[in-house]
Amino acid sequence: MKQPATKTPPNKVETHLYVRDFPPDLPNTTWLTIDEVLRYVPVSRAVWYRGVRSGAFPRQHKVGRSSFWTARDIRALLDLGPKRNRRITSRAAPQDPSSKGDVN
C-alpha cells in the first residue's frame, strides 16, 4: 500500500512564509537592509512597511536615516510567520443616556 506524498519531510518544519534561500549560517546579529530583507520575504516595500507599522513584521533599527533588521528577527518571521495585527482601536465605551444628569 502506498503512503500519501507529503510536502515536507517528517523531520523538517514547514515555514509559514515562502523562503527564498535564507542562508542558515548567517549569524543572528547580522544587520540586513530593506533590499536584503525583501530578497528573502517576497512582499513589496509598501506591504513590508505596512506590516511593520501594524506590528505583523519586526520593527527596524534606525542608524541615522538608514533602517536595518537583524537576521534573528527575519529568521523568526520566516519560521513562525507574521504576528497578528496589533493595532488596537480604542473607543470610549458608550455612556448610558439615562444616567446623564443623575447626581443623586
C-alpha positions in Angstrom: 0.0 0.0 0.0 1.4 3.4 -1.0 1.9 6.2 1.5 0.4 9.6 0.5 3.0 12.1 -0.7 3.8 14.8 1.8 5.1 18.3 1.0 7.8 18.4 3.8 9.9 15.6 5.1 8.8 14.4 8.6 11.9 15.9 10.3 11.7 19.3 8.7 9.5 22.1 10.0 7.4 23.9 7.4 7.8 27.6 7.3 4.9 30.0 7.2 6.2 32.3 4.5 7.8 31.3 1.2 11.5 31.5 1.9 13.9 32.4 -0.9 17.1 30.6 0.2 17.6 32.3 3.6 21.2 31.4 4.5 21.1 29.1 7.6 24.7 30.0 8.5 24.0 33.8 8.7 24.8 35.0 12.2 21.8 36.2 14.2 23.5 39.6 14.8 23.9 40.4 11.1 22.0 43.6 10.1 20.0 43.5 6.9 18.9 46.4 4.7 15.4 46.6 3.3 16.6 45.4 0.0 18.2 42.3 1.6 15.0 41.6 3.6 12.8 41.8 0.6 15.1 39.4 -1.2 14.0 36.7 1.3 10.5 37.9 2.1 8.5 38.1 -1.2 6.4 41.2 -0.5 6.5 44.7 -1.8 8.2 47.5 0.0 4.9 49.2 0.8 3.4 45.9 2.1 6.5 45.4 4.3 6.3 48.8 5.9 2.6 48.5 6.4 3.3 45.2 8.2 6.0 46.9 10.3 3.6 49.7 11.2 0.8 47.3 12.2 3.2 45.1 14.2 2.9 42.0 12.0 6.6 42.3 10.9 9.6 43.2 13.0 10.4 46.8 13.7 13.6 48.3 12.1 16.7 49.6 13.9 17.5 53.1 12.8 21.1 54.2 12.3 20.9 57.8 11.2 18.5 57.8 8.2 19.1 54.1 7.4 16.9 51.2 8.6 18.2 47.7 9.4 16.7 44.5 10.6 18.6 41.7 12.4 18.9 38.3 10.8 17.4 36.9 14.1 14.2 38.9 13.6 13.8 37.9 9.9 14.6 34.2 10.7 11.9 34.2 13.4 9.4 35.8 11.0 10.1 33.2 8.3 9.9 30.3 10.9 6.9 31.4 12.9 5.0 33.6 10.4 3.8 37.2 10.9 2.3 38.2 14.2 -1.4 39.1 14.4 -2.4 42.7 13.8 -1.5 44.6 17.0 -3.2 47.8 16.1 -5.8 48.4 18.8 -8.5 50.9 18.1 -9.6 52.2 21.5 -13.1 53.7 21.5 -14.7 55.1 24.6 -17.5 53.0 25.9 -20.9 54.5 25.0 -22.5 56.1 28.0 -25.9 55.2 29.2 -28.1 58.2 28.2 -30.4 57.6 31.2 -27.5 58.1 33.7 -26.6 61.6 32.4 -27.5 64.3 34.8 -28.3 61.8 37.7 -26.4 63.3 40.6 -28.5 61.7 43.4 
